[in-house]
Structure formats: C-alpha cells, structure tokens
Amino acid sequence: MADNIGNKAAHDYHLDVPVAQEGFYVKGNTHCDWGMKNRLSRMFDPKSGNTVMLAFDHGYIMGPTAGLERIDLVIPPLIPYVDVLMGTRGVIHSCISPTAQVGKCVRVTYDSTVLFDDMSNGGGFACDIDSVIQLNADCMAVQTFIGAAGESRSLELLARTADAGTKYGIPTLGVVAVGKDMERTEKFFQLATRVLAENGANVVKSYYCDGFERVAAACPVPIVIAGGKKLPEPEALEMAYKAIQEGAHGVDMGRNIFQSDCPAGMAQAIAKVVHEGYTAAQAFEIYETVKHQR
C-alpha cells in the first residue's frame, strides 16, 4: 500500500517528450467512447487542441458578483468569442438561449456559501445526471477540496460524477479549490491535479504557478487554468500566455473577462493567446483595438 513515508521526490518529467496522442487529440482521452470524444471536441478546438472557457458560476456561492448583476445582458454577447460556458444549471436555463452554438459545462455540485469561513464543509449534488442529459451539457464540473476538511466528501462526489459520466459519455471537469489557508505551490498543484485525474476527471481546472510545466507534465489529462481574481489586462494575458506555453490546454476566465473595461475585447484577446499563440503584448493590442471601437 502506498503511503507518505520514504517516498522519493519526483524529478523526471520528460519535458522534452510530447504525450502520445494516438487517435484523438485531447490529452489522455484517446480510449474514451465516441460520445465522450464528441463532447470533448465541442470544448477543445481541433486545430489548437485548446479551449477558452467563460466562467460565470460565481453566484452559486457568492450571490450577485460585480459584473454579473445581469447575466442575461453580460454573457450572451461574449458567446461568439469563447468555446465553453461554465455555469450552473439554473443560470444556463434562465439566461442562455438554447440556440446558442457553444459548449456548456454545468457545475453539478454545491458548496457552502461565503457566509462560512470554511466553504469545504458540506456540499453535495446540485444537479443529477438526468438533469445534465436534459440540459444537453458537454461537461460536468465538480469542485474538490484537496487538503481541506471536505476532501473525502468532494473526492467521492468527483468519483461518482465520473462514473455517471462514463456511463453516458459526458466528460467530468475536476476543479481544484484553493481556500485562503491552502498552499498555492507547485507541490500542492502537482498533488491536487494528479489526484483529480486519478479519480476519473477527464479535464482538470487548476491555477498557474511557478513550475507549472512540471504540474502539466505530471497530469495525464488536460489542465485548464483558472483566471482567479481580477488582474490588469496585460497581467491576465501574460499569465494565460505562460500557462499555454508551459503545457496548459486552455483557460477558464471569469472576472478577468466580465469585469474588464471591455469584456468582448478581453475575450477575443484571450482567444488569440489560447488558439493562435499570440504573446501577451500582441493580444493586448487586440484588446485595445476592440475597446476603442466601442
């Protein structure tokens, strides 16, 4: 049985050796069935192999968030510039047109709200597999709390979601939660991303950090980085650029898009970084151009 005593620190990540992608272009999902691959292909662009996700699920724990007071007015105009919408079933039902040609990732678990200091306590299924199928979702998102009080419960929810997803051909996105007392180090993200992948996540959402290339190399499925708190536009673009260059297969940004002075410009700039390899400086020019065209 594996334990944490006497383990040698991992060191050989073979960063110069690409992952073999025989038969399907989304990392680690070559052996999935047709339905799973079809949904993943709606999320990840076949040319770049990457994805731009737009997160607007903040209200499920925070209530109204700055920039998301009127989701019905803010999010639909951004759909042409992103690959996937990341939201709760309630908001997708009420604010997103069923004719929208965009991938949909629905958050299927709930956590404690910001009224609690430790949001990892509690949690359960907010949306069952029947509801996910009725929504015609392309992916199911599960928040996980590695190293926190709710770790065991959140990993159980992840594994049960992955079981249902495998049965019906719907990918599972494991989301690495980072609370105020959790580490934000390479060591932590290596552990967290690997644990989520090993428990069945087809895609992992995590954070960028120093040493990210080793985090990405050690995770057998695609990592999509979270945007996190609102940053100045050049900084957010630089973070996205570094992450893609170091092995991320996309970004899932929320506040760095919808709280921007020009959300449409920022979404387009991020897409240039993710799909076309633009540098942060080149992408910022796109942002500035769109901003001054308004």
Buried (B, 14 or more C-beta within 10 A) or exposed (E): EEEEEEEEEEEEBEEEEEEEEEEBBBBBBBEBEEEBBEBBBBBBBEEBBBBBBBBBBBBBBEEEBEBBEEBEEBBBEBBEBBBBBBBBBBBBBEBBEEEBEBBBBBBBBBBBEEEEEBBBBBBEBBBEBEBBEEBEBBBBBBBBBBBBBBBEBBBEBBBBBBEBBBEBBBBBBBBBBBBEEBBEEBBBBBBBBBBBBEBBBBBBBBBBBEBBBBBBBBBBBBBBBBBBEBBEBBEBBBBBBBBBEBBBBBBBBBBBBBBBEBBBBBBBBBBBBBBEBBBBEBBBEBBBEBBEEE
